[in-house]
């Protein structure tokens, strides 16, 4: 049996990057995964690849009505939701003095408000399941400042706080809430970039984080192995923030 055998999971931003990695890892370990994204073509392709224990739903995570649809579809196809992975996120980089207001609002909507909407929507389903695990993807930008990322840092710091509030409020229902704080994640493009070695050398472990390593942490928090872990800031950064 897999480590999350039979659990019903929702993953947002699930068609590429870390999200796709989370979907694959959770299905491999026995979960039934509903994953959402704006990219319908990529979503349908991944669903076909992952088989009957996967379901793709096109979703704008900033739309509260879409969350009701996702929860209802998940329950209809697989049963009450036991795990929510709030993975969708965006960034916009600019100095404070020239940061566009509309871009600030957009980052906050996707990175912060959408997580609130997802947590609010999933509670009733997790109660039906007898408990659950909410996993909010934050960032090391949610525990320390980051240049030219005023909106991103604001949103990720907010995710850290919202997660702790959820842990306090929902513990009585055996619903856990934890945040994950990755440093920059290695991708094919990044690993080939001229700055890759310099970034890696700044970490005590001497290398850059992989998306599979983040997915391993997601899996742990989704599983019953972490049954007494809630309200935690789970940092995965190779020791970067220890400096």
C-alpha positions as CSV (number, residue, x, y, z in Angstrom):
1,X,0.0,0.0,0.0
2,X,1.1,3.5,-0.7
3,X,1.7,6.2,2.0
4,X,-1.5,8.1,1.0
5,X,-3.5,5.1,-0.2
6,X,-7.2,6.0,-0.8
7,X,-6.9,9.6,0.2
8,X,-8.7,12.2,-1.9
9,X,-6.4,15.1,-2.7
10,X,-6.8,18.4,-4.4
11,X,-3.7,20.1,-5.9
12,X,-3.9,23.6,-7.5
13,X,-1.5,24.7,-10.2
14,X,-1.1,21.1,-11.0
15,X,-0.2,21.0,-14.7
16,X,3.5,21.9,-14.5
17,X,6.5,22.5,-12.4
18,X,6.1,21.6,-8.7
19,X,2.4,21.1,-9.1
20,X,2.8,18.3,-11.7
21,X,5.5,16.7,-9.5
22,X,3.1,16.7,-6.5
23,X,0.3,15.1,-8.6
24,X,2.6,12.3,-9.8
25,X,4.0,11.6,-6.4
26,X,0.7,11.5,-4.7
27,X,-0.9,9.2,-7.3
28,X,2.1,6.9,-7.2
29,X,1.6,6.6,-3.4
30,X,-2.1,5.6,-3.8
31,X,-4.0,8.9,-3.7
32,X,-6.9,9.9,-5.9
33,X,-6.0,13.4,-7.1
34,X,-8.1,16.2,-8.4
35,X,-5.7,18.8,-9.9
36,X,-6.6,22.2,-11.2
37,X,-5.1,24.8,-13.4
38,X,-6.0,27.4,-16.1
39,X,-4.2,25.4,-18.8
40,X,-6.9,23.1,-20.0
41,X,-4.8,21.4,-22.7
42,X,-2.0,20.6,-20.4
43,X,-4.5,19.4,-17.7
44,X,-6.3,17.0,-20.0
45,X,-3.0,15.6,-21.3
46,X,-1.7,15.0,-17.7
47,X,-5.0,13.4,-16.7
48,X,-4.8,11.0,-19.7
49,X,-1.3,10.1,-18.7
50,X,-2.1,9.6,-15.0
51,X,-5.2,7.5,-15.5
52,X,-8.4,6.8,-13.5
53,X,-7.1,8.0,-10.2
54,X,-6.7,11.5,-11.6
55,X,-9.2,14.2,-12.5
56,X,-8.4,17.6,-14.1
57,X,-10.7,20.6,-13.6
58,X,-9.9,23.9,-15.2
59,X,-10.0,26.5,-12.4
60,X,-9.3,30.2,-11.7
61,X,-8.3,29.9,-8.0
62,X,-9.3,33.5,-7.3
63,X,-12.9,32.7,-8.1
64,X,-14.8,31.5,-5.0
65,X,-17.5,29.8,-7.1
66,X,-14.9,27.7,-8.8
67,X,-13.8,26.3,-5.5
68,X,-17.4,25.1,-4.8
69,X,-17.3,23.4,-8.1
70,X,-14.0,21.7,-7.5
71,X,-15.0,20.4,-4.1
72,X,-18.3,19.1,-5.5
73,X,-16.6,17.4,-8.4
74,X,-14.0,15.8,-6.1
75,X,-16.7,14.4,-3.8
76,X,-18.7,13.2,-6.8
77,X,-15.8,11.3,-8.4
78,X,-13.8,10.1,-5.4
79,X,-15.4,11.0,-2.1
80,X,-14.8,13.6,0.7
81,X,-11.5,15.5,0.4
82,X,-8.8,14.6,2.8
83,X,-5.9,16.7,1.5
84,X,-5.7,20.1,0.0
85,X,-2.4,21.3,-1.6
86,X,-2.6,25.0,-2.3
87,X,0.3,25.1,-4.8
88,X,-0.8,27.7,-7.4
89,X,1.3,30.9,-7.3
90,X,2.8,33.7,-9.3
91,X,5.4,36.4,-9.0
92,X,6.1,39.9,-10.4
93,X,9.5,41.5,-9.9
94,X,10.0,45.3,-9.7
95,X,11.4,47.8,-7.3
96,X,8.9,49.3,-4.9
97,X,9.0,52.8,-6.4
98,X,7.9,51.5,-9.8
99,X,5.8,48.5,-8.8
100,X,2.4,48.6,-10.7
101,X,-0.6,48.6,-8.5
102,X,-2.5,46.2,-10.8
103,X,0.4,43.7,-10.6
104,X,0.5,43.9,-6.8
105,X,-3.2,43.2,-6.7
106,X,-2.9,40.3,-9.0
107,X,-0.1,38.6,-7.0
108,X,-2.1,39.0,-3.8
109,X,-5.2,37.6,-5.4
110,X,-3.5,34.4,-6.6
111,X,-1.0,33.8,-3.8
112,X,-3.0,34.9,-0.8
113,X,-6.7,35.3,-1.4
114,X,-6.9,32.0,-3.3
115,X,-5.4,30.1,-0.4
116,X,-8.1,31.6,1.9
117,X,-10.8,30.6,-0.6
118,X,-9.5,27.1,-0.8
119,X,-9.2,26.6,2.9
120,X,-12.6,28.0,3.5
121,X,-14.2,25.8,0.8
122,X,-12.6,22.5,1.9
123,X,-13.4,22.5,5.6
124,X,-16.9,20.9,5.2
125,X,-15.6,18.2,3.0
126,X,-12.7,17.4,5.4
127,X,-15.2,17.2,8.2
128,X,-17.0,14.5,6.2
129,X,-13.7,12.7,5.8
130,X,-13.1,12.8,9.6
131,X,-10.2,15.1,9.3
132,X,-7.6,16.2,6.8
133,X,-4.4,18.0,5.9
134,X,-4.1,21.4,4.4
135,X,-0.7,22.1,2.8
136,X,0.0,25.7,1.8
137,X,3.0,26.3,-0.4
138,X,4.7,29.4,0.8
139,X,8.3,30.3,0.3
140,X,11.5,31.3,2.1
141,X,10.1,34.7,0.9
142,X,7.5,34.1,3.5
143,X,10.0,34.2,6.4
144,X,12.5,36.8,5.1
145,X,12.6,39.7,2.6
146,X,13.3,39.3,-1.0
147,X,14.5,42.1,-3.3
148,X,12.1,43.5,-5.9
149,X,9.3,41.2,-4.7
150,X,7.1,43.4,-2.5
151,X,3.8,41.7,-3.5
152,X,5.3,38.2,-3.5
153,X,6.8,38.6,0.0
154,X,3.6,40.2,1.3
155,X,1.6,37.3,0.0
156,X,3.9,34.6,1.3
157,X,4.2,36.1,4.7
158,X,0.4,36.2,4.8
159,X,0.2,32.5,3.8
160,X,2.4,31.7,6.8
161,X,0.1,33.5,9.2
162,X,-3.1,32.2,7.6
163,X,-1.8,28.7,8.0
164,X,-1.3,29.1,11.7
165,X,-4.8,30.5,12.1
166,X,-6.2,27.5,10.3
167,X,-4.2,25.2,12.5
168,X,-5.7,26.8,15.6
169,X,-9.3,26.9,14.4
170,X,-9.5,23.5,12.6
171,X,-7.5,21.3,15.0
172,X,-10.7,20.4,16.8
173,X,-11.9,18.7,13.6
174,X,-8.6,16.8,13.2
175,X,-7.8,19.0,10.3
176,X,-4.1,20.0,10.2
177,X,-2.6,23.0,8.4
178,X,1.1,23.5,7.6
179,X,3.1,25.7,5.3
180,X,6.0,24.7,3.1
181,X,8.8,27.2,2.5
182,X,11.0,26.2,-0.5
183,X,14.0,28.1,-1.7
184,X,14.5,28.5,-5.5
185,X,13.7,25.2,-7.1
186,X,15.9,23.7,-9.8
187,X,14.5,23.4,-13.2
188,X,16.1,22.4,-16.5
189,X,16.3,26.0,-17.6
190,X,17.7,27.2,-14.2
191,X,20.3,24.4,-14.0
192,X,21.7,25.5,-17.3
193,X,21.8,29.2,-16.5
194,X,25.0,31.1,-15.8
195,X,23.9,32.0,-12.3
196,X,23.1,28.4,-11.2
197,X,26.4,27.6,-9.6
198,X,26.5,30.9,-7.7
199,X,23.0,30.3,-6.2
200,X,23.9,26.7,-5.3
201,X,27.1,27.8,-3.5
202,X,25.1,30.1,-1.2
203,X,23.5,27.1,0.4
204,X,25.2,25.0,3.1
205,X,24.3,21.8,1.2
206,X,25.9,23.3,-1.9
207,X,23.2,22.6,-4.4
208,X,19.8,23.8,-5.5
209,X,16.5,22.3,-4.4
210,X,14.6,19.9,-6.7
211,X,10.9,19.8,-7.2
212,X,10.9,16.1,-6.3
213,X,12.3,17.0,-2.9
214,X,9.4,19.4,-2.3
215,X,7.0,16.7,-3.4
216,X,8.5,14.4,-0.9
217,X,7.7,16.9,1.9
218,X,4.2,17.4,0.5
219,X,3.7,13.6,0.6
220,X,4.9,13.5,4.2
221,X,2.4,16.2,5.3
222,X,-0.4,14.6,3.3
223,X,0.2,11.2,5.0
224,X,-0.7,10.0,8.4
225,X,3.1,10.0,9.2
226,X,2.7,13.7,10.1
227,X,-0.5,13.2,12.2
228,X,0.8,15.4,15.0
229,X,2.2,18.1,12.9
230,X,0.1,21.3,12.5
231,X,0.8,25.0,12.4
232,X,4.4,24.3,11.3
233,X,6.6,26.3,9.0
234,X,8.3,23.5,7.1
235,X,11.5,25.1,5.6
236,X,13.2,23.2,2.7
237,X,16.1,25.4,1.6
238,X,19.4,23.5,2.0
239,X,20.2,25.6,5.1
240,X,20.0,29.0,3.3
241,X,17.9,30.7,6.0
242,X,20.2,29.3,8.7
243,X,22.8,32.0,7.7
